[in-house]
Amino acid sequence: MSTQIYKEGAPMKVYLVQHGDSVSKDVDPTRPLSEKGRNDVEKVAEFIKKTGLKVTVIEHSGKTRAAQTAEILNSRITSVKGIIKKDGISPNDPVEPLFEELKEAEEDRMIVGHLPFLGKLATRLLGGTEEQNFVAFQQGGVVCIEKGEGKNWQIRWMVIPGLLI
């Protein structure tokens, strides 16, 4: 049985990733990944590597913990354009600009970011309002949301570190 899920010509997918666990500001003001965070992200990245996942780009907020998460993922999956810092995806940024961009997008992409931004974006894609919460993100987890016919979005799958041995 093949675990490959990436297929040419398939509907556009966006992979929303909450950064891994990070150290506190008291330990390091830049808040890099903790050892647990790094291990969790590596575990998830190794798992999704087996799916044949391929994206055009991996985008991150520029915060250290998100950039490190993106680097680990990029080391395991195929990203045509590699990693880029994307403005407008920090924790409290408005989601509407990216929501509008994704409605017109045709290429798969991975977005590594933070709560509450990712939760609000996922909920908007799935037809809700920013005040609602449709997805229970976990640090180091990946949620795959696919744009179907009529530009309706649906969750295809989700993986979190705690599910993996």
N, C-alpha and C positions, 0 to 999 in steps of 0.2 A: 504494500500500500504506500503510495507516494504522499508525502506531506507538503508537496509544493502547492502553494496557493496563488502565486503570481502568474498571471496569464496575459499574453499580448491581447489587446483589444477589449479587455475587461473594463467594467465601469471604473471611473476615477475613485481613488481611495485617499483618505487623509488619515494618517496615523498620529494620534495625539498621545504624547508621552509626558507624564509628570516626572520631573527630575528625581533622581534618587535621594535618599536620606542625606542630609548635610550636617556639618558641625554647627554648633550655635555661634552667634555673633561674638559671644564672650571668648570663645576659643580662637576664632579667626573671623575678623570682620568681613572677609570675602566669601565666607560660607562655602568652602569646597565640599565635595562629597565626603561623607564619613566612610570608614572601612565597610560598614554594613551597606551603605548606599552604593558604593562601588561594586561590592559582591552581588547585591540584588540586581543592579543594572547588567552586570556581566552575565548573570544567570538568565535573565530575560533575553538579552541579545543573543546568547548562544542558542536559546530555544527558537527564536524567530528566524535565526540564520537557516535552520533546517526547512523553513517554509519556502525558501527561494525568494523571499521578499525583496523587491526592487523599487526604489523611489527615484524621482528626478533629483530631489534635493532634501537635505536635512537642515531645517531651520531651527535656531535657538534664540533665546532672549538676550544673550550676551552676559547674563549673570554666570558666575563661575560654575555653580552646581549644574546649571542647564548645559553649559558648554562642555563640561566633563562628561555628562550623560550622553550628549550628542557624539562626542569622540568615541566613546565605548561602542555605541550603536553602529557608528560608521566603520568601525574596525571589523564588524561581523556581517553587515548587510551590503548590498550593492546600492550605491548612491551615485548617479551619473555625474552630478555637479558637486558632490561632496557636501561640506558643511558651510553654512553661512549664518551670520548674525542677522536677525530680522528685527527691525524696529516695530514697536506697536504690539508686542506680545508679552510685556511684563505683567506682573500679578494683577495690577489694578487698571490696566489699559482698557479702553472701550473695545468691545469685540466686533462691533458693526463693520469697521473697515475690512477686517480679515474675512468676516462672514460674507461680505459682498464679493471680495476677491475670490473666495473659494467657490461661490455659486457659478462663476464663469470659468474656473480652472478646469483643465483637462488632464493634467499630469499628476500622478501620485506624488505625494510629499509627506514628510514626517515633520511634525512640529513639536519641539521639546520646550516645555514651559512650566508654568506654575498655576496654582490655584490662587484666587478664584477664576482667573482668566480662562483656563482650559475647560472648567466646568460650565461656565457661561457660554463659551463657544460651542461646545458639544450640544448643549441644550438648544441653542439657536439653530444649529444644523438639523437637529432632530424635530424641529417644529415648535419648540417651546419659547418661553420668554426668559430673559436673563434672571428674573426673580425665581424661576423654577430651578430644580436640580435633577436632571435625568440620569446622570452618570456618577457612580461612586468611585472617583479616581483614587489610586493609591500610589505612593512614591515608588518610582521605578517601573510602574505599570504602563502598558500600551493598550490603547483603544483604537480599533480600526473602524472607521465610519465610511460607508460607501455611498456615492451619489448614484441613485438609481434613475429609472425613467421618470421624466417629468421633473427632474432635479430634486426629487425627494431623497432624503438621506436616511440611512438605517445603520445600526450597529451590526457589523459582520462578525466581530469577535473581540475579545478582551483577554489579556493575560496579565497577571500580577505575580510578583516574586513569590508570595506565599503559596501559590499553587504548584510551584516547581520544586523538585527534590534536588 
